[in-house]
Amino acid sequence: MRPLPVPVEFRLPGPEWAGQDPDALGVPTAAFLALRSGWADYSPVLTISGGWREDGVTLEQVGDESLEVLAAQASDVRLVERSRHGSDRAPALTQLMSGTAVVDGATHEMRQGQVVTAMVDLAHPDRAIVVLYTVTCTASQFDVVGREFQAFMATVKPVAPPGVPAKG
């Protein structure tokens, strides 16, 4: 797993999910990638990526950037819903997007769910750590995979770096 600016720990939502090498699957921006088995037509994908942002960008702007990335990979892309959560120090954004994509010669109605989290540097408000959690699946898989993504997100927590005492 590529290091994130803030280490996180998590549990995959079930034995159907297995970690994979992001580079081998052509996703070099992912710090972590897992595929879900059990469907013949499309294997749902879960990724974690992140980095420092020093441009004062809002979470909504990060969400819009994700929408643009999806629009470059699929057609008829639209934002289905978006909501903000968290606090000023640790804001989060959830969003659901839809689109149509051709995968291995077959056309699929796709869904992509995301949680964008940030930890703002209070000394420099234009600087933040942004971590993006994404799940991608077909529309017909979303009822199951969406619940699994929620279960996954419930296990995610930042880990104190070595030498830094955990708060709790």
C-alpha positions, 0 to 999 in steps of 0.5 A, spaced: 500 500 500 502 506 498 503 511 504 497 516 505 499 523 508 495 520 514 495 513 515 488 509 516 486 502 518 480 499 516 477 492 514 474 490 508 467 489 508 467 481 507 471 475 504 469 477 497 473 483 497 481 482 496 486 487 496 490 488 489 496 491 486 493 498 484 499 499 479 498 492 476 491 494 475 492 501 472 490 505 477 497 508 479 494 514 484 490 509 488 494 507 495 489 501 496 485 497 491 480 492 492 476 488 488 469 484 489 468 477 487 462 474 486 459 477 479 460 475 472 459 481 469 463 486 473 468 486 479 466 492 483 472 496 485 474 500 492 480 505 492 483 509 497 487 515 495 490 521 498 495 527 498 496 534 501 492 540 498 495 547 498 490 550 494 485 552 498 480 547 494 473 546 498 471 539 498 465 540 493 471 542 488 474 536 490 468 532 488 467 536 482 474 534 480 472 527 481 466 528 477 470 530 471 475 524 472 469 520 471 466 524 465 472 522 462 471 515 463 464 514 462 458 517 458 452 521 461 455 522 467 451 526 473 451 527 480 446 523 483 446 526 490 452 530 495 452 531 502 457 534 507 458 532 514 463 532 519 466 539 523 470 545 520 477 541 523 475 534 519 470 535 514 467 530 509 463 530 503 459 524 500 457 523 493 454 518 488 455 519 481 452 515 475 454 514 468 454 509 462 461 505 461 463 500 456 467 495 460 470 489 456 466 490 450 459 490 454 455 497 456 454 498 463 450 503 467 455 505 473 455 507 480 460 511 483 460 512 491 465 517 494 467 519 501 472 525 501 475 527 508 479 532 510 484 534 515 485 542 515 491 545 518 489 550 523 495 554 522 495 554 514 487 554 512 489 553 505 493 546 506 489 540 508 490 532 507 485 530 503 483 522 503 478 520 497 474 513 498 471 510 492 467 504 490 465 503 483 460 498 481 454 497 476 447 500 477 444 493 479 450 491 484 449 498 488 444 495 493 449 490 495 455 494 494 453 500 497 451 497 503 458 494 503 461 500 502 458 503 508 460 498 512 467 499 510 467 506 511 464 505 518 471 501 520 476 507 517 480 510 522 486 515 522 492 512 525 497 516 529 504 516 526 509 512 530 512 517 536 505 521 536 500 519 542 493 517 540 488 521 542 482 518 545 
